[in-house]
Amino acid sequence: MSRKKIISLILTVGIIGSISQFVITHNTSASSRKDIKVMAYKSSAKANENGFQIDKYANIESVAWLNDNEVLTLTKKSEFKNPDSTIPIRYCSIYNLSTKASKDFKNVDIDEFLGVSPDKKYVLYAEARTIPKIGGEEWKKALDSGDLLHKNVKLLNLSTGEITAVNTEKLNSDAEFIWVGNNKILANYFHKWAIIDTTGKVYADGSYKAGELDSAWISGTDDIKDLGNSVEGKFYYTQGENGKEGVKLRTVDINTKEISTIFSNQYSLHADKKGKTIIIDNFNNNGEKSSDGVYVNRTFGALVLNESGKTIQEIKLPKGRFGGAAFNFNYILSPDGSKAVYVESASQIGSNKNNNDSDSSIKVIDTQSGAIKEIVKLSSLKDKNAPDNYAIVKKPKQDGSIEERRVTVPPHFSNIRWDSTGTALSFTYGDSVFANTTSTAPINTYIVSFDN
């Protein structure tokens, strides 16, 4: 029985009694699921009002959906390859949500997970870079050759377990690699782009025609058409100009290389485009700076645009929002663009940075109405009486010695992903960034299933 059918059955049968939000557990009657705990059941009278429930899967880190009942997970394999890294080497598995069985691929060495192909046949990932002793001859040689800033991109066949190399350009340590077809990948090198296949063959490429230190971040690729021997269409990206606030939202035609600016905002950074909907972050300073140069009254929100860049909805958040380049903290649209998920937190700017009301939440926006629904607070997922989490981080010093520091690992959300239908999303409490032998931080996956 699939996960969604089981959830539907639970909602139909109902539970009698007093129920507390996000803390009760219930064993389903299906034999394949009787050890799965439902963490946020709502009685039938409230189910339609709230429109979702949450299942917990302990001790796994889900990073991608494979189908309605399977996810791809990451598990620590070994310690850091380099002393200055904080990410352990990991392997991936296919995890069945009903049976809790895993098919492991322990021969892969994953430093950076880059995504699963649309047909769910391949995993794209990067291996850890080898970094010689900083400042030494080998380090200088690697820097001059480009090897120091080059990550080896690999492809795992989930059917056969075969691993092959993907030929990418040098100096790709910060590059984005995004699936745009079952065997096509958009490589974003920030000042230029290329569409390659899984062997590295180039089908189209071009320049963003921007300054050397300007940066481009991919916003939407679902208008790219993979025709087998060729590609056509366009993709969306945000272009930031070095040293200046704000971005321009642009499109580039793959064949003609024509670049069009469809939106510009001094107070935006990242956008996401799905279907005919675009969502882009936005803030307002609301007045003058304080004496320390900070806009303490700054408020945050989102702008919903159509595919031509016209604003159709301006949404103001009740609090702040984590921002920056991290994928986890941008607005993430569902496949049809009808909903967007984000992590909300207290603003923590200026005089507000010591605000005690800093508990973050996962929230979902209805992009048509602008309505915001809270899904879960971070604090509700922490076990009672659990100690603070910490990890030991190693860092090389100038004299070549290694400094060890004990750092606090605050609870956090990660790996937020919509399924292919937009009727469920997954997220992780914690992640494997601190999954070394010294870490006390838990890693649990939660799946939110919506009634629609």
Order of alpha helices (4+ residues) and beta strands (2+ residues): alpha-beta-alpha-beta-beta-beta-beta-beta-beta-beta-alpha-beta-beta-beta-beta-beta-beta-beta-beta-beta-beta-beta-beta-beta-beta-beta-beta-beta-beta-beta-beta-beta-beta-beta-beta-beta
